[in-house]
Amino acid sequence: MQETAAKKPAGLRLDLSFVYRFSRIFVLALLVTFMALVTPNFLTGTNTINILRQASLSAILALGETIVILTAGIDLSIGAVLTMSGIVGATVLKMDGVPLWVGVLAGVGCGALVGLLNGLMVAVVRLPAFIATYGTMWIAQGLAVVFLRGYIIYDFDKRFRFIGTGYFLDIPMPIIIMALVFGVFWFIMHKSTLGRSLYAVGARQETARLSGINIQRTLILAYTFSGLCAGLAGMLFVARLNAAEAGLGDSLLLPVIAGVVLGGTSLFGGEGGISGTVIGVIIMMIIINGMNLLGINSVWQGPVQGAIIIIAVILDQWGRRAAARQQVGG
């Protein structure tokens, strides 16, 4: 009789792992519903496209950041690398006789190169990721200021600007490019050995090493991907603004990390994924967009984003522990 009584509540018990898995979608749906009720302009087609366009650049950055965080690392340099890559690409684009694709490749390649250097410092020199990328952030920011000396590079070819402001089948190009980057990363994470290696390294490096995974190569590739995404986002940003200046990416780091954390990727590594990251970034953009529509002063956006990161990490850890206890308890 006692055994039967014990099983009955278990059958009625809410599956916390299911709730945790789809919690981001629930939050997104509730947020959209709330914003639609408090401001009539929120669900308009123009505002929806604006949110997705704004989210696309942050999402590209966040996809690269997610790869790094999955390895239990972090890349604090993405905003500065975006700035430096944008300036390098813009400089090449303004050179006489240089094809447009060379300028774009220079900017993206600059980001990938800095990411490679970050990876070497973390994987080979064995610097903590926080220190390595924090140092890179200051170096990149300083080089951008020294190179431009207060000037702004502006007025680019309309063909280049198309990638930042143009449309294809009525869809803004940044959204299309973001979708393509997501597709490539989804394939890497779900259909390649590299994807499995990234999760394994983040979960436990020693176990991954004993399993035959090349830890150094995996870490170097993760940071290179992050830098490449920053370089690509930098070129899209320059194309959209039609200008490159030293403070281009200064405000992007916090929203990107907030989007990754909101998307369910653990800051301790080994758990999460890129699909959740895209949802997390969209949630962040809706919050920022909603604050603007409601007339809330922009100075509050920083504190709100910081608070969201702290709350998201607390809830994430609580959800993981609760789901794990339920699984252990049967």
N, C-alpha and C positions, 0 to 999 in steps of 0.2 A: 504493500500500500504506500509506503514511504517513497519507493522508487518511482511509482506512477505519479505521485504528487510532485516529485522533483522534476519530472520530465515535462509536465504540462506547462508550467511557466516558461520553460526554455523554448517551447514551441511557439509561444505567443510573444517572445522577446523580440524587440526590434533589432534587425541586423545592422549593427553599428558600422561594419566594414562597407556595407552598401551605402549607408548614409554618408560616410566619409568620402567614398569614391565619387559620389555625385554632388557633394556639398557645394562645389564651385558653380555648377549649373543652377542649383537652387538659389544661391546668393545672387547670381546674375539675373535670374528671372524676377526675384523679389526687388532687386535694385531698379530694373527696367520698369516694373509695375509702379513702384513708388515715384520714380521720376516722372512717369507719364501722368500720374495723378496730381503732382504738385506744380508741374509746368507744362502748359499745352504745346509748347514748341519742341518738346523733347523728341517725340516720335515722328517728326516730319522727315521726309526723305532726305532733305538737305542736311539736317543735323545728324542723321544716321550716317550718311556718307562722310560727313566731317569727322565724326568720332572714329570711324574705321580708318580714315586717312591719317588722323593723328596717331592712332594706335599702331599703324603699320610700321613707322620708323622705330617706335619703342619696342614693338614686337620683334623686329629683326635684331635689335640689340639684345633683347631678353632671351631670344633663342640661343645666341652664342653664350650668354651668361649662364643659362640653364645647363649647357654642356659642361661648363667649368664647375658649377655648384654640385652637379651630380657626382663629381670626383672628390667631393668634400673640400673644394677650394673656393676661391672667389676672385673676381676680376674687378678691381676698383678703378681701373684705368680706361674703361670703355668710353666714357664721355670725353676724356682728353684725347684718346686715340681717334675718336670720331672727328674732333676738331683738327688734329694734325693731318689726318688723312684727307679731310676736306680741303685744307690749305694746300697740301702737296698736289692733289688732283687739280685744284683750281689754278695753281701756278702753271702746271703743264698745259692745261686747256688754253691758257692765254698766250702760249708760245706760238709764234707764226709757223704755219705749215705743219703743225702736229695734228694728226687725226684725232677725232673726238674719243674714239675707243681707247687710244693710248693714254689720254688724260684720266679717263675713268679707271682703266687698269692700274695706273700709277697710284691713284687714291686707294683703291681696294688693296693693291699689293702692299702699300705702306702699312695699312692696318694689319694685314696678315703677318708682315715682317715683325712689327712690334709684338703681336701676339706670340709669334715664334720665340722672340727674346724672353717674353714673360714665361713661356713654357720651359725654356732652358734654365732660367733662374730657379724655377720651382722644382723641376724634375732632375736636373743635373747638379746645379749648385746647392739644391735643397734649402733654398730660402723659404720661409713661410709665405704662402700665397698672399696674405694680407700685406706683408712688408714689400714683397717684390712688386706687386701691382700698384701699391700706394706710391712707391718710389717712381715707378714708370708714369703714373698719373702726373706727378709734379714735373718730371722731366719733359713730358709731352706738352703740358701747359706752358712751361717756360720757353720751350723751343718755338711754340706758336707765337708767343708774344714777341720774342726776339726777332723772329723772321718777318713778321708783319710790321712791327714798330708803330702800331697804332693805325695802320692803313687797312683798308678793306678791299678785297678783290671782288669785282662785281661785273655785271653785264656780260653774260655768257651767251653762246650760240643757242638759238631756239631749239635746235635738234637735241642738244644736251639737256635743256630745261624740260623737254618732253618727259623724261623719266621721273621728274618730280612734280610736274603740273599737268601732264597730258592725260588723255583718256583712251582706253581701248575697249570698244563695245560698251561705252558709257560707264566703264569702271576706271577709277583713278589708277594710274600706273603704279604708285607706291603700294597699293593694295594687291595688285597682281604680282609685283615683285616679292612682297611678303609671302604670298601664297606659294610662290615657286621655292623660296628659301625654306618654308615650312615643309614642303613636299620632299626636298632633298634631305633635310634633317630627319624627317619621319622615316625615310628609307634607311638612313644611317643607323638610327636608334632601334629600329624594329627588324631590319633585314640584313644586318651586317654583324660581323664579329666585333667590330669596333664598338658598336652600341652596347653589346653585352659586356665588353671590357670596361666601358665607362661606368656602368652600374656596379660592376664587381670591384673596381678600384675604389669607388666611393664608399661601398659597403664595408670593405675590409681589405686594405692593401696587402697585408701579409698573406691572406688566403688567396687573393688574386695572383700574387707572385708564385705561390706554390702550385697554382693551377696552370702555370705556364704563360701567364699574361705578361707582356712587356710593359711594365709600369711606366717607364720613362717615355716610351713612344706614345702611350695613351695620353699621358698628361700633356706632352708637347703638342699633340694634335688638338686636344681640347682647348688649350689657350690660343693656338693658331686659329681655330675656328672662331673663337670669340673676337680676336682681333680682326679677322676677315669680315665678320658681321659688322663690326664697328666701322671699318673702312667703307663698306657698301652703304651703310646708313649715312655716313658722312657725305658721300657723293650725292645721295638722294636729298639730303638736307640742303646742300649747296644748290642743287638744281631747283629745289622748291623755293628757296629764298632768293635765288639769283645773286648770292653774295657769300663770301667766306670771310669770317673774322675770328679773332682770337678767343671769343667767348662762346663759340658755336654750340658746344655740347656740355656747358657747365651745369645745366639744370637737369640733365637726363639720368644721372646715375641712380638717384633715389627712387624715381618712379619705376625704373627698370627692375631694380632689386625688389621693390614692393610687388610688382607684377609677377615676378618669379615665385616669391614666397606665397602670394595669394593663390597662385596656380598649383600649390601643393608640393613643390620641390623642397625637400628638406635641406636646410643649411648645413646639416651634418653629413650630407652626401648619401648616394645610393638609392634614394627614393624620389619619385616624382616623374616628370616628363614634359615634353614640349607642348602637348595638347593643352594641358592645364595652364601652362605659361601664357599661351595666347588668350585663354579665357581670363586669366588674372590681369593681363595688360588691358584688356577691354574693360574689365571692372574698374581699374584705376582711371582709365580715360573717361568712363561714364561719371565717376565721382568728380573728376576735375571739370568736365563739361557741365555737370549739374550745378557745381558751385558757381560757375560763370553765369549760367542761366538764371540762377537765383540771386545774382548780384552780390555774392559773398566776396569780400576783398581777397585779392590774389595772395596777399601776405600770409593768409591762413592755409594755403595749399601745402606748404612745407611741413608745418606741424601736423596737419591732417595725414599726410603721407607717412610721416614718421610714426604716428600713432597706429596707423593701419599695419605697418610692418610689425610692430611689437604685438599688437592684438592677434595678427594672423599667425605669428610664430607660436604664441601661447595656445591658441585654439588648435593649431596644427599638431603640436605636441600632445595636447589633451586628447584629440581625436585618434592619433596613432596609438597612444597607450590604452585608451578605452577599447578600440577595436582589437588590439593584441590580447588584452585581458579576456575579452569575450571569446576569442578563438581558443585560448588556452583552457578556458572554462567549459568549452564545448557548446 
